[in-house]
Amino acid sequence: MKRNGLVLSMVSLGHTGVHFYHMAFTIILVMIKDEFNLTFSQAGLILSVVTTVGFIVNIPSGALADVLGRKRLQMGIALLAPSVGYFIVSFAPTYGFVLLTIGLVGFGGALWHPPAMSTLSDRYPGRRGFALSWHEFGANLGDFLGPGVTGVILAALLWRQVLGMYVVPGIVLALLVWLLVPDIRHERKQVMLFQEYRRGLAGLFSNPRLLQVSGLSALRTMGQSALSFFLPLYLFSTLGLGPAITGIYTSIL
């Protein structure tokens, strides 16, 4: 049971990191727009690249977690991807370079959830709600800390310096997950074949209730993304608030 508690803590902390990087970008985007003198539509296109990469990666990441079972490795890559993406973007000479490289942020977020949630379900078969609620609390914590912490740091440093610094927490968290979250694929009684997985996936796409819930989730996410990313742009560019206050307001949201 103590081992399960350590796994729960580390997976939840990793989820905090994934969402910290995602929501920190709400403030970083403000500074990128300001430096490259972008329109709101151009700034929105950067966000669209992040979310499109996440959309493309989501379903394959679930297949990788189920078929290969290398969940610890997948979670580690999910933590490294946004931090490395940030590091690369810190050297961006042009707006086009940002568009080409920022997708790594969306890649990490999409890659994280399937292995993390299935790991907790395996560890807590009779208490999945308890485990997944802690996992979601980790996300909420990252959502809260990301904009506020980043905004306060940006009051003292350039956005490129902040992105360069943010590679370190990602590496540390990835190492902790690798060391403290064991792969349990050897404990499974059978390995899911790809053909079996493909048949199950086809069944999901023909499930009307699942499609309805997914549609509602899409509408909720559209509203949340629009508010989370464009409120900071409005506060900074239109109202003239500094990065620290903008970040704190976004954290309150």
Secondary structure per residue as TSV (DSSP state, phi and psi in degrees):
chain	resnum	aa	ss	phi	psi
A	1	M	-	360.0	-37.9
A	2	K	H	-63.0	-39.4
A	3	R	H	-62.6	-41.1
A	4	N	H	-62.7	-37.9
A	5	G	H	-63.8	-37.5
A	6	L	H	-66.5	-42.2
A	7	V	H	-62.3	-45.4
A	8	L	H	-59.4	-43.3
A	9	S	H	-63.9	-44.2
A	10	M	H	-71.0	-40.8
A	11	V	H	-66.0	-39.6
A	12	S	H	-66.1	-39.4
A	13	L	H	-66.4	-39.4
A	14	G	H	-61.6	-38.0
A	15	H	H	-64.8	-35.5
A	16	T	H	-59.2	-45.0
A	17	G	H	-62.3	-44.3
A	18	V	H	-59.4	-45.7
A	19	H	H	-76.6	-28.7
A	20	F	H	-59.0	-48.5
A	21	Y	H	-63.8	-40.1
A	22	H	H	-64.1	-46.7
A	23	M	H	-81.6	-23.1
A	24	A	H	-60.8	-30.0
A	25	F	H	-65.7	-22.0
A	26	T	H	-61.0	-33.7
A	27	I	H	-88.1	-36.9
A	28	I	H	-60.2	-39.7
A	29	L	H	-60.7	-35.9
A	30	V	H	-59.3	-44.1
A	31	M	H	-73.0	-35.8
A	32	I	H	-63.7	-43.8
A	33	K	H	-59.4	-41.5
A	34	D	H	-67.6	-44.7
A	35	E	H	-68.2	-42.4
A	36	F	H	-91.6	4.4
A	37	N	T	54.3	52.4
A	38	L	-	-87.3	157.0
A	39	T	-	-80.0	169.0
A	40	F	H	-63.6	-34.7
A	41	S	H	-66.4	-39.8
A	42	Q	H	-66.2	-39.4
A	43	A	H	-64.9	-39.4
A	44	G	H	-64.0	-32.3
A	45	L	H	-65.6	-34.7
A	46	I	H	-61.3	-46.0
A	47	L	H	-62.1	-38.3
A	48	S	H	-63.2	-36.5
A	49	V	H	-62.6	-44.5
A	50	V	H	-59.7	-49.0
A	51	T	H	-72.6	-32.3
A	52	T	H	-66.7	-42.4
A	53	V	H	-61.1	-42.6
A	54	G	H	-60.6	-40.9
A	55	F	H	-61.6	-43.5
A	56	I	H	-67.7	-36.2
A	57	V	H	-83.4	-24.1
A	58	N	H	-53.2	-58.5
A	59	I	H	-68.7	-44.9
A	60	P	H	-59.1	-32.7
A	61	S	H	-66.3	-34.8
A	62	G	H	-66.1	-40.2
A	63	A	H	-63.6	-41.6
A	64	L	H	-61.0	-42.9
A	65	A	H	-65.0	-40.5
A	66	D	H	-78.7	-43.1
A	67	V	H	-81.9	-46.6
A	68	L	T	-85.4	-34.9
A	69	G	-	75.4	9.6
A	70	R	-	-87.5	64.8
A	71	K	H	-71.4	-39.0
A	72	R	H	-62.3	-44.8
A	73	L	H	-61.9	-42.5
A	74	Q	H	-64.4	-40.5
A	75	M	H	-66.5	-37.9
A	76	G	H	-62.9	-43.9
A	77	I	H	-63.7	-37.9
A	78	A	H	-61.2	-33.1
A	79	L	H	-80.3	-33.0
A	80	L	H	-74.8	-36.4
A	81	A	H	-57.1	-51.4
A	82	P	H	-68.1	-34.6
A	83	S	H	-68.7	-40.7
A	84	V	H	-67.5	-39.1
A	85	G	H	-59.5	-44.5
A	86	Y	H	-59.1	-44.4
A	87	F	H	-60.2	-43.7
A	88	I	H	-65.8	-43.7
A	89	V	H	-63.7	-26.6
A	90	S	T	-61.9	-17.9
A	91	F	T	-101.0	8.3
A	92	A	-	-60.4	120.7
A	93	P	-	-86.1	-21.7
A	94	T	S	-141.0	166.4
A	95	Y	H	-62.1	-40.0
A	96	G	H	-61.1	-37.2
A	97	F	H	-64.7	-38.1
A	98	V	H	-60.9	-45.1
A	99	L	H	-61.1	-36.5
A	100	L	H	-74.4	-24.3
A	101	T	H	-113.9	-18.0
A	102	I	T	-71.0	-15.0
A	103	G	H	-59.6	-22.0
A	104	L	H	-60.3	-27.7
A	105	V	H	-66.4	-44.8
A	106	G	H	-69.9	-32.3
A	107	F	H	-61.2	-44.9
A	108	G	H	-64.7	-44.0
A	109	G	H	-62.4	-41.5
A	110	A	H	-70.8	-32.4
A	111	L	H	-74.2	-22.9
A	112	W	H	-73.7	-49.0
A	113	H	H	-62.1	-46.9
A	114	P	H	-59.6	-49.3
A	115	P	H	-68.2	-34.7
A	116	A	H	-67.4	-48.5
A	117	M	H	-69.6	-35.9
A	118	S	H	-72.2	-32.4
A	119	T	H	-61.6	-45.3
A	120	L	H	-68.3	-35.7
A	121	S	H	-64.9	-37.2
A	122	D	H	-67.1	-38.8
A	123	R	H	-76.2	-31.5
A	124	Y	-	-124.0	65.2
A	125	P	T	-61.8	-29.4
A	126	G	T	-99.4	-3.3
A	127	R	-	-137.3	46.1
A	128	R	H	-61.8	-40.3
A	129	G	H	-60.1	-42.1
A	130	F	H	-62.1	-48.4
A	131	A	H	-65.6	-44.6
A	132	L	H	-71.1	-26.7
A	133	S	H	-68.9	-38.0
A	134	W	H	-66.4	-39.2
A	135	H	H	-60.0	-42.7
A	136	E	H	-70.1	-33.6
A	137	F	H	-61.3	-37.9
A	138	G	H	-58.8	-41.2
A	139	A	H	-63.3	-45.6
A	140	N	H	-59.2	-39.6
A	141	L	H	-64.1	-42.9
A	142	G	H	-64.3	-40.0
A	143	D	H	-61.6	-36.9
A	144	F	H	-73.6	-44.6
A	145	L	H	-76.0	-35.8
A	146	G	H	-53.2	-57.9
A	147	P	H	-67.8	-43.3
A	148	G	H	-65.1	-49.1
A	149	V	H	-62.4	-44.9
A	150	T	H	-64.6	-41.2
A	151	G	H	-62.9	-41.9
A	152	V	H	-65.0	-42.0
A	153	I	H	-64.7	-38.3
A	154	L	H	-67.8	-16.0
A	155	A	T	-69.8	-17.8
A	156	A	T	-116.9	-24.6
A	157	L	S	-124.7	162.6
A	158	L	-	-75.7	153.6
A	159	W	H	-62.9	-32.0
A	160	R	H	-66.3	-37.9
A	161	Q	H	-66.3	-39.9
A	162	V	H	-64.0	-44.6
A	163	L	H	-63.0	-37.8
A	164	G	H	-63.7	-38.6
A	165	M	H	-67.8	-33.1
A	166	Y	T	-72.0	-5.9
A	167	V	H	-70.8	-27.6
A	168	V	H	-67.5	-50.5
A	169	P	H	-58.6	-35.9
A	170	G	H	-63.5	-42.1
A	171	I	H	-65.3	-43.5
A	172	V	H	-63.5	-46.6
A	173	L	H	-64.1	-40.5
A	174	A	H	-61.7	-40.9
A	175	L	H	-66.0	-41.1
A	176	L	H	-63.0	-43.0
A	177	V	H	-63.3	-41.8
A	178	W	H	-63.4	-38.4
A	179	L	H	-82.6	-31.5
A	180	L	H	-110.1	-12.6
A	181	V	S	-109.6	105.3
A	182	P	-	-74.1	146.9
A	183	D	-	-74.4	131.3
A	184	I	-	-114.3	22.2
A	185	R	G	-64.5	-28.1
A	186	H	G	-71.4	-16.7
A	187	E	G	-84.2	-12.6
A	188	R	S	-74.2	142.1
A	189	K	S	-73.6	-26.3
A	190	Q	S	-151.9	154.2
A	191	V	-	-100.4	131.7
A	192	M	-	-70.6	127.6
A	193	L	-	-77.3	151.7
A	194	F	H	-62.1	-39.8
A	195	Q	H	-61.5	-40.8
A	196	E	H	-63.7	-41.6
A	197	Y	H	-64.1	-41.7
A	198	R	H	-64.0	-39.6
A	199	R	H	-65.1	-41.4
A	200	G	H	-64.1	-37.2
A	201	L	H	-66.2	-40.4
A	202	A	H	-61.8	-37.3
A	203	G	H	-65.0	-36.1
A	204	L	H	-64.3	-41.8
A	205	F	H	-69.6	-14.6
A	206	S	T	-103.1	9.4
A	207	N	-	-90.9	108.9
A	208	P	H	-63.5	-36.9
A	209	R	H	-67.2	-40.2
A	210	L	H	-63.1	-40.9
A	211	L	H	-65.0	-37.0
A	212	Q	H	-65.3	-46.1
A	213	V	H	-63.4	-40.3
A	214	S	H	-63.9	-38.9
A	215	G	H	-64.0	-42.8
A	216	L	H	-63.9	-40.0
A	217	S	H	-62.7	-38.3
A	218	A	H	-63.2	-42.5
A	219	L	H	-63.8	-42.2
A	220	R	H	-62.3	-43.6
A	221	T	H	-67.2	-36.3
A	222	M	H	-58.0	-47.4
A	223	G	H	-65.3	-42.5
A	224	Q	H	-64.8	-44.0
A	225	S	H	-65.1	-43.2
A	226	A	H	-60.1	-43.9
A	227	L	H	-70.6	-44.6
A	228	S	H	-66.5	-35.3
A	229	F	H	-96.7	-29.7
A	230	F	H	-94.9	-18.2
A	231	L	H	-62.4	-46.9
A	232	P	H	-60.1	-38.7
A	233	L	H	-61.6	-40.4
A	234	Y	I	-67.6	-45.3
A	235	L	I	-61.8	-40.7
A	236	F	I	-81.6	-50.1
A	237	S	I	-80.3	-36.0
A	238	T	I	-96.5	-46.5
A	239	L	S	-86.6	-14.4
A	240	G	-	76.4	22.7
A	241	L	-	-76.0	152.5
A	242	G	-	-75.5	168.9
A	243	P	H	-63.5	-33.8
A	244	A	H	-66.5	-49.4
A	245	I	H	-65.7	-40.3
A	246	T	H	-59.6	-43.9
A	247	G	H	-65.1	-40.7
A	248	I	H	-66.7	-42.3
A	249	Y	H	-60.8	-40.4
A	250	T	H	-68.3	-36.1
A	251	S	H	-64.2	-39.9
A	252	I	H	-60.9	-39.6
A	253	L	-	-59.5	360.0
